């Protein structure tokens, strides 16, 4: 598995540096792909860099407040309002939203290369303090067929140090 990263859009590095707790938005069934909210959460938990509110806890918060988890169907204003409610109710400094935007498979039938799947996804980080998105990045993850086991939790572990340094890189 390999990942291609674009340069993230960092709106406020100071707000990023003070994040100590993060709520991970639950993915809907049709969003699940190579990188999942659960794997990302596990990586964040393993990093011990942040207090993490799990997707299950966020889903319970959404349900108890009669809020939708379908962020893609919300206007920007509605999305910010729902992120704020989740951050306030879970006492998280930030809400992390993972959205899979496309998936492409290459079977490599007439090639010596291995078959692969590439997923493009976006990470959005909402800050409760700033009441706005403070970090956004689009990434591509390519997984090639092979005989090994891939640990997708490493994404969360590599993402967590961004908060301590405030760089987003």
BELMO-V820087 format. One record per residue. N is the residue number from 1. RES is the residue in one small letter. D_FIRST is the distance of its C-alpha to the first C-alpha in Angstrom with 2 decimals. Layout:
N:RES:D_FIRST
N:RES:D_FIRST
This chain:
1:x:0.00
2:x:3.77
3:x:6.89
4:x:10.32
5:x:13.22
6:x:16.77
7:x:19.71
8:x:20.59
9:x:24.08
10:x:25.85
11:x:29.26
12:x:30.63
13:x:29.20
14:x:32.11
15:x:31.34
16:x:27.69
17:x:28.92
18:x:31.24
19:x:28.82
20:x:29.17
21:x:28.41
22:x:25.98
23:x:26.11
24:x:22.91
25:x:23.80
26:x:23.33
27:x:21.43
28:x:23.49
29:x:22.54
30:x:21.94
31:x:19.43
32:x:16.96
33:x:13.54
34:x:9.88
35:x:10.96
36:x:14.41
37:x:17.41
38:x:17.84
39:x:14.46
40:x:15.12
41:x:18.67
42:x:17.91
43:x:15.98
44:x:19.01
45:x:21.38
46:x:19.87
47:x:20.22
48:x:23.97
49:x:24.24
50:x:25.51
51:x:27.53
52:x:25.37
53:x:26.93
54:x:24.77
55:x:24.18
56:x:26.79
57:x:29.31
58:x:28.76
59:x:29.26
60:x:32.46
61:x:33.62
62:x:33.10
63:x:35.00
64:x:37.81
65:x:38.35
66:x:38.18
67:x:35.31
68:x:32.71
69:x:28.97
70:x:28.49
71:x:27.86
72:x:27.20
73:x:30.82
74:x:32.35
75:x:33.98
76:x:32.92
77:x:36.02
78:x:35.36
79:x:31.76
80:x:33.10
81:x:35.82
82:x:33.54
83:x:31.15
84:x:34.35
85:x:35.69
86:x:32.50
87:x:32.39
88:x:36.13
89:x:36.21
90:x:33.31
91:x:34.49
92:x:31.05
93:x:31.02
94:x:28.18
95:x:26.41
96:x:22.69
97:x:21.88
98:x:18.45
99:x:18.81
100:x:16.56
101:x:18.22
102:x:16.69
103:x:14.30
104:x:14.20
105:x:13.54
106:x:13.96
107:x:15.43
108:x:16.01
109:x:19.36
110:x:21.23
111:x:18.65
112:x:17.49
113:x:13.87
114:x:11.71
115:x:11.74
116:x:9.05
117:x:9.35
118:x:9.36
119:x:10.96
120:x:13.30
121:x:14.81
122:x:17.56
123:x:18.47
124:x:22.23
125:x:24.21
126:x:27.89
127:x:30.38
128:x:33.36
129:x:35.43
130:x:34.98
131:x:34.86
132:x:32.33
133:x:28.69
134:x:28.00
135:x:24.31
136:x:22.12
137:x:18.79
138:x:16.73
139:x:12.98
140:x:10.48
141:x:6.98
142:x:5.44
143:x:4.18
144:x:6.07
145:x:8.89
146:x:9.70
147:x:11.84
148:x:10.07
149:x:9.97
150:x:7.33
151:x:9.44
152:x:9.20
153:x:12.44
154:x:11.13
155:x:11.20
156:x:14.88
157:x:15.53
158:x:14.36
159:x:16.34
160:x:19.46
161:x:20.79
162:x:21.42
163:x:24.42
164:x:26.02
165:x:25.99
166:x:26.49
167:x:24.42
168:x:21.48
169:x:19.34
